[in-house]
Amino acid sequence: MPHAARLYDYFLGGKDNFAADREAAAKMLEIFPGLAVGAQANRRFLGRAVRFAANLGIRQYLDIGTGIPAADNTHEVAQSVAADSRVVYVDNDPIVLAHARALLQGTPEGRTAYLDADFRDHRRILSAPETAGLIDFTRPVALLTVALLHFIPDEDGPGEILERYKAALPPGSVMILSHATADLVDDPETSRAVVGGYTGAGVSLTARPRERTEEFFAGWDLVEPGVVPVSEWRPDGNLHDAALAPAQAGAFAGVAIKPVRP
């Protein structure tokens, strides 16, 4: 059966996918050829956002919905700025678990860990030995839910679950988030067909509008430029991002900082 992590790997040009994933991905690319370039733009957003957090002084990262290792993993970007950065990766896909050893290779000064868990199980993720061993929740943390929440249906309350994580983090923490949307697609039928393609492959996907994506940041201070197409969040001159039309991006992205409240 196709799986979201392996589909994403395929769109990124990876090789850790099966025939079922490639067949499903090919059908979706026939409907919307921009899926692959949108996924690649999302990956570049992750790198820019992690670098932003690292330059703010963040040295602890909780990356939920890690996916299969690809170029510029969170720890590689963070540790390129500060070698002592620590990263806890979380995913619930067996194939990601099989590749965890690759994720666990960090700098001698920094540390990484992998936790096999579901985003919905916030109590376990926040209290697990893997998390407690690397993250000090009295100091700022970067929370990443990149291309994750659109796989959590409304009935599971993704916003309410996210609030549990946000509440556990101290002021100065950073939230890095991207989310699939139909707002940027010119033809609503195309968007519905893409969602139907995921559903037909056994993968639940809920595309949400900009307003719903902005709600995930409630109570935190969005940094400029706010919630924008993934390719437009603080672009660094990458030619692929510059050439990408918003309709091809297919996802919104944003970064926010937890303020100090009186």
VEXLO-606510 format. One record per residue: x, y, z of N, C-alpha, C in turn; residue in three letters. Coordinates in steps of 0.001 Angstrom, whole numbers, plus 500000, padded with zeros to 6 digits. Layout:
! VEXLO-606510
- neast nnorth nup caeast canorth caup ceast cnorth cup resn
- X Y Z X Y Z X Y Z Ala
...
***
This chain:
! VEXLO-606510
- neast nnorth nup caeast canorth caup ceast cnorth cup resn
- 500841 498806 500000 500000 500000 500000 500881 501251 500000 Met
- 500471 502288 499274 501230 503544 499315 501222 504136 500720 Pro
- 502234 504925 501015 502315 505593 502315 502778 507028 502090 His
- 502281 507945 502920 502569 509369 502742 504068 509653 502731 Ala
- 504819 509033 503644 506258 509296 503717 506971 508834 502454 Ala
- 506558 507705 501907 507211 507192 500713 506784 507977 499465 Arg
- 505522 508435 499430 505086 509307 498340 505918 510592 498335 Leu
- 506096 511158 499510 506882 512389 499639 508321 512139 499207 Tyr
- 508863 510997 499595 510211 510629 499188 510309 510580 497666 Asp
- 509299 510000 497030 509282 509912 495563 509254 511308 494947 Tyr
- 508381 512178 495470 508281 513534 494928 509595 514309 495096 Phe
- 510358 513969 496133 511643 514626 496357 512750 514039 495484 Leu
- 512421 512977 494745 513428 512343 493906 514197 511253 494607 Gly
- 513684 510786 495767 514350 509735 496516 514101 508350 495932 Gly
- 514761 507370 496520 514675 505994 496035 514073 505045 497070 Lys
- 513671 505589 498213 513135 504736 499280 511617 504660 499174 Asp
- 511150 504074 498078 509718 503925 497857 509482 502639 497081 Asn
- 508237 502200 497107 507881 500927 496493 507068 501155 495220 Phe
- 506819 500070 494492 506056 500163 493244 504680 500784 493470 Ala
- 504028 500417 494577 502704 500964 494869 502768 502476 495053 Ala
- 503840 502963 495690 504009 504407 495880 504229 505100 494539 Asp
- 505074 504514 493711 505389 505126 492421 504162 505157 491512 Arg
- 503360 504104 491567 502151 504060 490748 501162 505131 491187 Glu
- 500952 505248 492502 500026 506266 493018 500547 507669 492718 Ala
- 501861 507867 492901 502444 509182 492651 502325 509568 491180 Ala
- 502542 508611 490302 502442 508897 488870 501038 509349 488492 Ala
- 500031 508711 489089 498650 509100 488808 498379 510523 489296 Lys
- 498917 510856 490479 498690 512195 491014 499439 513250 490212 Met
- 500619 512895 489711 501375 513844 488897 500702 514101 487553 Leu
- 499954 513113 487064 499178 513331 485839 498101 514389 486082 Glu
- 497513 514351 487281 496470 515307 487638 497068 516684 487905 Ile
- 498171 516685 488677 498773 517946 489111 500296 517814 489070 Phe
- 500913 518140 487927 502367 517983 487785 503177 518773 488806 Pro
- 502564 519788 489409 503287 520622 490362 503544 519963 491701 Gly
- 502998 518765 491950 503181 518117 493247 504655 517930 493594 Leu
- 505439 517490 492637 506850 517208 492913 507620 518488 493219 Ala
- 507449 519529 492383 508195 520760 492622 507705 521445 493896 Val
- 506420 521256 494236 505898 521798 495487 506534 521115 496681 Gly
- 506680 519789 496611 507318 519038 497701 508764 519480 497870 Ala
- 509443 519704 496761 510839 520132 496839 510952 521542 497418 Gln
- 509990 522401 497081 509979 523745 497657 509722 523685 499156 Ala
- 508864 522764 499567 508584 522592 500987 509849 522175 501731 Asn
- 510639 521314 501115 511886 520875 501735 512868 522029 501877 Arg
- 512924 522881 500875 513816 524035 500971 513340 525006 502045 Arg
- 512013 525144 502190 511483 525970 503276 511966 525453 504620 Phe
- 511918 524136 504814 512382 523552 506081 513807 524000 506367 Leu
- 514674 523920 505376 516062 524311 505584 516200 525769 505965 Gly
- 515465 526655 505286 515561 528083 505600 515024 528374 506991 Arg
- 513918 527714 507362 513305 527966 508664 514181 527455 509800 Ala
- 514789 526286 509623 515684 525758 510657 516897 526668 510802 Val
- 517412 527149 509687 518558 528064 509753 518169 529353 510473 Arg
- 516957 529834 510225 516458 531022 510924 516438 530774 512435 Phe
- 515889 529617 512842 515815 529292 514264 517209 529175 514874 Ala
- 518103 528536 514138 519465 528371 514650 520155 529719 514834 Ala
- 519923 530625 513901 520532 531950 514013 519921 532776 515139 Asn
- 518719 532379 515597 518124 533022 516775 518744 532499 518068 Leu
- 519491 531409 517955 520099 530815 519135 519443 529535 519588 Gly
- 518456 529036 518837 517797 527774 519198 518782 526633 519008 Ile
- 518862 525772 520022 519779 524631 519960 519060 523308 520205 Arg
- 517720 523354 520324 516939 522148 520578 515786 522092 519583 Gln
- 515584 520929 518967 514583 520788 517914 513772 519513 518143 Tyr
- 512440 519660 518055 511527 518528 518115 510834 518470 516760 Leu
- 511239 517526 515927 510787 517429 514540 509802 516268 514435 Asp
- 508498 516591 514357 507451 515562 514341 506947 515380 512906 Ile
- 506898 514124 512483 506565 513835 511098 507792 513961 510225 Gly
- 508870 513407 510714 510189 513549 510102 510227 513138 508640 Thr
- 509664 511974 508345 509753 511448 506988 511080 510748 506752 Gly
- 511209 510184 505579 512421 509456 505207 513571 510439 505033 Ile
- 514765 510111 505536 515899 511030 505395 516113 511463 503951 Pro
- 516382 512745 503786 516641 513321 502465 517754 514342 502630 Ala
- 517993 515125 501613 519028 516150 501716 518624 517198 502741 Ala
- 519604 517710 503461 519396 518804 504424 518364 518447 505477 Asp
- 518598 517340 506187 517764 517009 507336 517924 518082 508411 Asn
- 516973 518123 509328 516963 519171 510354 518284 519253 511104 Thr
- 518818 518118 511539 520059 518171 512326 521234 518647 511475 His
- 521222 518323 510181 522330 518752 509327 522340 520267 509168 Glu
- 521153 520847 508987 521067 522297 508846 521401 522978 510169 Val
- 520763 522515 511255 520982 523143 512570 522441 523040 512997 Ala
- 523028 521866 512806 524401 521666 513262 525420 522334 512358 Gln
- 525001 522716 511148 525908 523491 510303 526054 524912 510827 Ser
- 525043 525366 511592 525103 526684 512224 525716 526583 513605 Val
- 525288 525586 514373 525795 525374 515741 525969 523878 515948 Ala
- 527197 523433 516048 527499 522003 516090 526889 521290 517288 Ala
- 526559 522033 518339 526016 521399 519547 524495 521295 519531 Asp
- 523856 521543 518402 522393 521454 518308 521931 520021 518511 Ser
- 520782 519868 519179 520221 518546 519485 518846 518427 518830 Arg
- 518578 517261 518243 517343 517059 517490 516709 515736 517884 Val
- 515421 515792 518204 514627 514580 518399 513687 514467 517211 Val
- 513837 513398 516460 512974 513112 515323 511846 512182 515761 Tyr
- 510634 512449 515268 509471 511636 515614 508724 511260 514346 Val
- 508411 509978 514186 507583 509528 513080 506990 508180 513456 Asp
- 505914 507815 512786 505252 506539 513101 505231 505593 511902 Asn
- 506107 505833 510945 506155 504990 509752 507284 503978 509891 Asp
- 507014 502678 509743 508069 501668 509880 509249 501881 508952 Pro
- 508996 502407 507748 510121 502597 506827 511018 503734 507294 Ile
- 510446 504725 507986 511281 505784 508553 512117 505203 509696 Val
- 511505 504344 510490 512231 503678 511572 513415 502898 511014 Leu
- 513223 502262 509863 514299 501486 509256 515469 502382 508845 Ala
- 515185 503642 508581 516233 504578 508177 516717 505445 509346 His
- 516237 505156 510546 516570 506006 511686 518067 506097 511912 Ala
- 518790 505037 511615 520238 505058 511829 520883 506199 511048 Arg
- 520378 506449 509840 520918 507560 509057 520611 508893 509729 Ala
- 519429 508995 510336 519058 510235 511020 519888 510466 512272 Leu
- 520392 509398 512857 521074 509506 514138 522531 509927 514010 Leu
- 522974 510201 512805 524357 510608 512619 524458 512127 512684 Gln
- 524927 512641 513807 525090 514078 513971 526550 514431 514182 Gly
- 526804 515624 514658 528168 516031 514970 528570 515445 516319 Thr
- 529881 515347 516581 530306 514853 517903 529774 515715 519041 Pro
- 529631 517022 518781 529164 517925 519840 527650 517849 520029 Glu
- 526915 517636 518926 525464 517588 519000 524970 516165 519164 Gly
- 523668 516035 519367 523095 514705 519526 521759 514640 518798 Arg
- 521401 513453 518324 520101 513235 517721 519509 511956 518285 Thr
- 518184 511881 518259 517475 510675 518698 516249 510509 517822 Ala
- 515743 509286 517759 514552 509005 516966 513516 508325 517847 Tyr
- 512279 508802 517772 511180 508252 518559 510084 507770 517622 Leu
- 509707 506512 517761 508635 505927 516950 507312 506217 517651 Asp
- 506606 507261 517201 505370 507679 517865 504525 508495 516908 Ala
- 503237 508630 517257 502283 509372 516452 502079 510767 517038 Asp
- 501972 511759 516177 501752 513150 516602 500626 513269 517613 Phe
- 499591 512450 517465 498438 512526 518356 498783 512162 519797 Arg
- 499833 511396 519984 500214 510927 521320 501183 511919 521951 Asp
- 500692 513128 522218 501557 514200 522698 502155 513895 524057 His
- 501406 513205 524921 501945 512896 526255 503188 512041 526147 Arg
- 503119 511010 525308 504273 510117 525158 505451 510847 524530 Arg
- 505188 511623 523482 506281 512304 522789 506987 513298 523710 Ile
- 506229 514045 524475 506825 515072 525331 507557 514499 526536 Leu
- 507190 513279 526963 507788 512707 528167 508705 511520 527896 Ser
- 508835 511103 526651 509627 509924 526322 511088 510113 526728 Ala
- 511765 509031 527093 513196 509121 527443 514034 509738 526329 Pro
- 513679 509426 525074 514426 509996 523950 514328 511520 523936 Glu
- 513136 512015 524288 512934 513466 524329 513609 514070 525556 Thr
- 513356 513465 526707 513908 513995 527954 515433 513989 527951 Ala
- 516022 513051 527231 517473 512956 527215 518152 514049 526414 Gly
- 517399 514695 525515 518015 515703 524656 517448 517103 524827 Leu
- 516194 517187 525267 515539 518498 525281 515248 518955 526702 Ile
- 515680 520166 526988 515412 520829 528260 514263 521811 528020 Asp
- 513082 521487 528554 511904 522302 528278 511862 523601 529080 Phe
- 512937 523904 529805 513032 525223 530425 513757 526207 529510 Thr
- 514267 525703 528389 514965 526544 527415 514239 526466 526079 Arg
- 514355 527495 525236 513612 527515 523972 513859 526293 523096 Pro
- 512786 525870 522435 512793 524695 521564 512179 525092 520228 Val
- 512662 524506 519145 511998 524661 517851 511127 523433 517620 Ala
- 509841 523656 517426 508885 522586 517137 508592 522601 515642 Leu
- 508813 521475 514986 508566 521375 513551 507410 520426 513274 Leu
- 506412 520927 512555 505351 520075 511998 505248 520463 510516 Thr
- 506244 520068 509775 506359 520440 508367 505673 519379 507509 Val
- 504682 519821 506730 503909 518919 505871 503346 517745 506662 Ala
- 502808 518047 507840 502281 516997 508715 500783 517130 508978 Leu
- 500344 518321 509370 498976 518451 509910 497898 518172 508874 Leu
- 498216 518283 507588 497180 517962 506592 496896 516456 506537 His
- 497715 515655 507209 497424 514220 507307 496633 513887 508576 Phe
- 496302 514905 509364 495495 514723 510577 494098 515266 510281 Ile
- 493072 514403 510219 491727 514870 509874 491127 515750 510958 Pro
- 490135 516544 510579 489500 517458 511516 488939 516749 512738 Asp
- 488393 515546 512538 487784 514848 513672 488800 514459 514743 Glu
- 490087 514456 514394 491123 514156 515388 491603 515407 516111 Asp
- 491129 516573 515695 491469 517822 516367 492936 518201 516289 Gly
- 493489 518385 515084 494917 518716 514985 495298 519989 515725 Pro
- 494401 521000 515686 494699 522246 516380 494784 522063 517885 Gly
- 493856 521293 518443 493859 521050 519883 495103 520272 520301 Glu
- 495498 519307 519491 496700 518535 519822 497934 519438 519748 Ile
- 498001 520271 518712 499140 521166 518571 499256 522098 519776 Leu
- 498112 522529 520310 498140 523410 521477 498820 522746 522672 Glu
- 498717 521440 522794 499387 520716 523886 500899 520869 523773 Arg
- 501393 520769 522554 502838 520940 522353 503237 522389 522621 Tyr
- 502452 523323 522103 502783 524729 522283 502832 525104 523761 Lys
- 501892 524551 524534 501840 524859 525965 503059 524334 526707 Ala
- 503673 523278 526194 504814 522661 526878 506119 523407 526636 Ala
- 506107 524345 525673 507343 525024 525302 507448 526385 525979 Leu
- 508650 526790 526364 508831 528069 527046 508859 529240 526075 Pro
- 508702 530464 526580 508817 531651 525719 510159 531653 524990 Pro
- 510125 532180 523780 511317 532182 522958 511404 530989 522036 Gly
- 510513 530016 522237 510484 528854 521360 509964 529240 519986 Ser
- 510266 528407 519007 509921 528682 517607 509071 527541 517063 Val
- 508025 527879 516324 507213 526873 515653 507383 527027 514148 Met
- 507717 525916 513497 507930 525871 512048 506883 524938 511471 Ile
- 506040 525439 510560 504882 524678 510107 504617 524936 508635 Leu
- 504264 523882 507901 503743 524048 506544 502546 523130 506386 Ser
- 501646 523503 505468 500369 522797 505365 499822 522883 503950 His
- 499368 521760 503425 498775 521712 502082 497497 522544 502038 Ala
- 497257 523157 500883 496076 524000 500721 495534 523894 499303 Thr
- 494257 524193 499173 493656 524303 497836 493569 525760 497406 Ala
- 493868 526679 498322 493739 528108 498018 494590 528541 496835 Asp
- 495737 527907 496672 496691 528359 495661 496470 527729 494296 Leu
- 495620 526712 494250 495389 525988 493003 494302 526698 492201 Val
- 494561 526925 490929 493636 527691 490096 492306 526967 489878 Asp
- 492357 525668 489714 491172 524879 489407 490768 524034 490611 Asp
- 489622 524322 491244 489186 523535 492406 489060 522049 492101 Pro
- 488701 521724 490869 488572 520314 490501 489916 519602 490588 Glu
- 490972 520308 490232 492311 519726 490326 492657 519410 491770 Thr
- 492351 520362 492650 492619 520145 494063 491848 518944 494607 Ser
- 490575 518878 494258 489769 517748 494727 490302 516425 494174 Arg
- 490799 516458 492955 491335 515244 492344 492613 514790 493058 Ala
- 493454 515744 493462 494678 515396 494188 494333 514770 495536 Val
- 493406 515411 496265 492971 514850 497556 492383 513460 497338 Val
- 491596 513325 496260 491026 512027 495944 492086 510993 495613 Gly
- 493181 511454 494996 494277 510547 494684 494924 510000 495939 Gly
- 495133 510875 496931 495673 510416 498218 494689 509463 498893 Tyr
- 493418 509854 498915 492409 509017 499557 492330 507651 498887 Thr
- 492373 507641 497553 492332 506385 496822 493531 505515 497097 Gly
- 494645 506143 497487 495853 505397 497827 495869 504990 499299 Ala
- 494782 505300 500012 494696 504930 501421 495315 505936 502366 Gly
- 495568 507159 501880 496189 508198 502697 495200 509344 502880 Val
- 494851 509639 504131 493935 510741 504411 494668 512066 504277 Ser
- 494084 513003 503522 494689 514321 503373 493588 515371 503437 Leu
- 493790 516381 504280 492831 517478 504416 493527 518778 504063 Thr
- 493247 519297 502871 493796 520595 502482 492996 521683 503187 Ala
- 493704 522622 503813 493014 523669 504583 493382 525047 504050 Arg
- 492457 526015 504187 492708 527361 503669 493699 528122 504546 Pro
- 494118 529276 504039 495093 530099 504764 494623 530408 506188 Arg
- 493329 530743 506324 492820 531124 507643 493000 529994 508653 Glu
- 492741 528762 508226 492900 527626 509131 494373 527402 509474 Arg
- 495228 527608 508492 496664 527465 508754 497129 528530 509734 Thr
- 496655 529746 509577 497032 530824 510495 496567 530527 511909 Glu
- 495428 529858 512043 494908 529527 513373 495858 528625 514155 Glu
- 496629 527814 513478 497576 526938 514172 498624 527745 514926 Phe
- 498857 528996 514502 499868 529839 515142 499284 530707 516260 Phe
- 498015 530532 516577 497333 531406 517544 498115 531531 518845 Ala
- 498249 532788 519317 498923 533044 520582 500420 533244 520450 Gly
- 500958 532955 519291 502383 533150 519036 502560 534285 518032 Trp
- 503746 534852 517990 504012 535983 517105 504590 535479 515789 Asp
- 503810 535637 514717 504303 535262 513392 505435 536190 512978 Leu
- 506482 535614 512455 507564 536446 511932 507257 536765 510470 Val
- 507809 537853 509988 507613 538234 508585 508175 537158 507667 Glu
- 507495 536869 506591 506346 537547 505984 504990 536948 506360 Pro
- 504884 536239 507472 503617 535641 507868 503411 534296 507208 Gly
- 502139 533949 506986 501791 532673 506344 501696 532920 504840 Val
- 502610 532317 504100 502735 532551 502655 503004 531217 501957 Val
- 502915 531175 500620 503317 529955 499917 504743 529551 500310 Pro
- 504993 528250 500399 506278 527769 500925 507480 528393 500221 Val
- 507363 528624 498935 508503 529164 498189 508748 530642 498472 Ser
- 507775 531298 499122 507881 532737 499364 508252 533078 500801 Glu
- 508489 532049 501624 508893 532351 503000 510405 532618 503015 Trp
- 510740 533899 503168 512130 534356 503236 513015 533678 502193 Arg
- 512687 533850 500904 513469 533199 499848 514926 533635 499892 Pro
- 515798 532707 499520 517235 532982 499594 517876 533085 498219 Asp
- 517057 533347 497196 517588 533489 495849 517639 532202 495065 Gly
- 517121 531101 495629 517092 529846 494902 516297 530007 493608 Asn
- 516889 529606 492491 516254 529825 491196 514976 529017 491038 Leu
- 514924 527836 491650 513719 527007 491555 512551 527682 492285 His
- 512839 528257 493456 511790 528954 494195 511331 530198 493447 Asp
- 512289 530908 492854 511954 532132 492129 511054 531836 490935 Ala
- 511229 530661 490331 510449 530317 489141 509132 529633 489466 Ala
- 508912 529326 490742 507735 528550 491137 506511 529451 491267 Leu
- 505461 529121 490549 504204 529849 490694 503507 529419 491978 Ala
- 502763 530313 492637 502052 529933 493865 501189 528686 493686 Pro
- 500586 528530 492515 499735 527365 492279 500518 526068 492342 Ala
- 501820 526128 492012 502647 524933 492075 503108 524644 493495 Gln
- 503204 525678 494316 503673 525477 495690 502734 524546 496449 Ala
- 501446 524798 496334 500461 523887 496906 500390 523851 498414 Gly
- 501163 524696 499099 501178 524664 500567 501553 526031 501106 Ala
- 501013 526345 502265 501396 527537 503000 502449 527167 504043 Phe
- 503217 528171 504437 504237 527954 505461 504346 529184 506335 Ala
- 504797 528975 507543 505004 530083 508455 505894 529684 509614 Gly
- 506413 530687 510291 507255 530500 511466 506800 531506 512518 Val
- 506703 531070 513763 506261 531956 514834 507094 531730 516080 Ala
- 507116 532744 516925 507891 532713 518163 506934 532856 519346 Ile
- 507127 532048 520361 506280 532140 521555 506702 533358 522378 Lys
- 505767 534285 522590 506116 535515 523295 506147 535330 524816 Pro
- 506742 536285 525466 506687 536335 526928 505428 537081 527304 Val
- 504498 536426 527972 503243 537070 528358 503308 537463 529823 Arg
- 502784 538647 530163 502778 539090 531571 501840 538212 532401 Pro
***
